[in-house]
Amino acid sequence: MISNNKIPQIIEKIKSAGVPERFSIEFLRKLGFPSSNDRAFLPLFKKLGFLSQDGTPTEYYSQLKNPKEADYVLADRIRELYADLFSLDTNINSAPDAEIRGAIARVTGKDEATVTRYFSTFKSFVPLANFEKQSVNAPLVRNSEEEKGEAPKAQKQPYIKQEMVDFHYNIQIHLPATTDINIYNAIFKSIKDNLVDQ
């Protein structure tokens, strides 16, 4: 969003207002947000999963109105929408601003102005959420077998040999924010030469 200062106010109004059949620009006006800048909240709220594409409130929307669940379900939806950022750092929500900006720049590849808007929107939502645990009543994500009406496949339980222990190493690489592809090529060539072929 270009203007993010209304996000906390809109969320608070949603918590206290009734649930509309469709969340529209008109409903946003009734909540007290008639500015054209406020309209960008609708597509963002859809991306977060609180509204379906036609504006119908989802189960997540109902949880947002539950005082015991609101902070947690908001954190769940933020993790989902910004999954690329959380894949770089599972605690990206509490990282220094410079690290968040750098992560957004790497993930999106956008110009500085766009990165600033993404960053401002992300930072507007984070204080409203509780990232300590996931929402206890979050709707389950249906897998492809369930969507097709098939019985879900049993998940395999990990088999651990008692007589041996395997060690696995996960290496995170924080790439610099740059538009020069040669820098990335040099980094990945060095990784290949020094790690992959060992």
N, C-alpha and C positions, 0 to 999 in steps of 0.2 A: 504494500500500500504506500502511496505517496505521503499521506498523512496518517500517522499511527497513534496520535495522542488521544483519540476517542475510543480505542479498543477496550481499555479497562471499563470505561463508562458503559459502552454497549453491552459488554458481558454482564455487568451488574444489572442493567435494565432487563436483560433476557432472563436472568435468574428470578426476578420479581414479577415479571409479566406473565400473562397466560400463554399457552402454547397455540400458535396460529395453525390453521390448516396448511397455509403456505407462507413461508417467510419471504416477503417481497420488499421492494423498495418502499411501497406504501406502508407496510408494517414497520419498516425502519423509521419512516417519518413519524408514525404514531408513537414510537418509542422516544421521539425527540431528537432525531438525527436526520434533518432534511438536506444537509449539504451534499453536493455532488461528489465530494471526496469520500463521504461516508459510504457511497454505493459500492466501493471496492471491497467492503466488508463481506458482501454476499458471496462472491466467488471464492473468497478466502475461507469463509465458513463452510462452503461446500467442499473445498479441498481438505479441510480438517475432518470432514465426515459428519458434521452436525446437521447438514442438510443434504437431501438427495438432489439430483440435478434439476428437478422441477421445483425445488424449494420446500419440499415436504420435510418437516423435522424428523430426524432419525432417533433411534434408541439412545444414541450418544447425547442428543439434545435433551432428552428426559433426564439423563444422569447429570447433565450440567446444571439442572434445576434442583438437584438433590444436594443440600448443604454438606452432607457427609461424603459425597462422591465427586462434587464439582472440581475440586483442585486436582484430584487424581485422574479423572477422565480427561481433563484438559492436558495433563502431562502425557497421557497415553496418545492422544491425538497429535500432539506436538512431536513426539518421538516418531510417529508414523509419517507425518508430512515431511519432517526434516530428517528422514532416515539416513540420507547420505552424510549428513553432518554427524549424526550419532554413530555412524559406522567408523568415522575417523577418531572420535573421542566419545565414549559412552557418557561422559559427564560434560559434554560441550556446553550444556546449559549454564554451568558454573565456571566456565573457562574465562580467562581475561578477554576483554573486548578485541584486542589485536589478534588473538588466536581465532576467535569466532569469525572475524572479518576475513582472515587469511583462508580459513576453511571454506567459507562461502565463495570466495574468489576462485579457489581451486575446483570446487565442485561444480560451480555454474559456468565459469569462464566468461562471466559478464564484465562490462565496464564498471568503473568505480562508482558512478552514480547509481546504477542498478544494484550493485553489491551493497551500497549504503541503504537503499530501500529495503532489501531483503534483511539486512542486519537489524534495522530499526524495527521492522515488523516482528522478527524473532525475539528481540529484546523486550518488546511490548507485551508479548504473551508469557514469557518465562516467569516473571514475578507473580503471575496469576495462578501458576500451577505448582503442584507438589510432586517432585520427582523421586520421593523416598520409596514409593511402592506403586505398583500398578493398580488400577481401579479393580476392586474386588468383584464388581458386577459388570465388568466390561463384556460386551457381546462376543461370543466366540467367533473366530474367523472360520468360515466354512471352506473346506478344502475342495479340490476339483471333483473328487469321487462323490462327495455329498451333493454338490451342485448338479451332478448328472443323475442323482437318485441311486447311486451305487453305495454299497456298504463301505465305509472307510477301511482302508488297509490297516492291519495291526502294525503299530510302530515297533521296530526292532529295538530291543533293549541292548545297551552296550555290553559286550562280553569282555571281561577283564581276566586275563590270565594271572593266576596268583603268583606264579613263579617268576614273572618278569614285569618290569615297568618300562613303558615307553615315554620318552620325553619329547614334547613338541614345542617348537618356538614360534611365536608370532611376532613378526617384525613390522612396525609401523613406520612409514616414511612420510614425513611432512614436506610436501613440495612447496617451493616458493611461488608466490602469486606473480605470474609473469605471462606475457603474451608471446614470448620468444620460444618457439617450439624446440630450438636447438638446445636450450638449457635442459628441457625434459628429456630429449634424446640422449644427451650426455649422461644424465643421472641414471636412466634405465640401462644404458650401455655399461656403465660402471657396475650396476647391480648384477647384470648378466655375467660380466667378466669376473667379478669377485665373489659372487654368492651362488648363482644358478649353476655354473659349470664346475663347482668344487666337488 
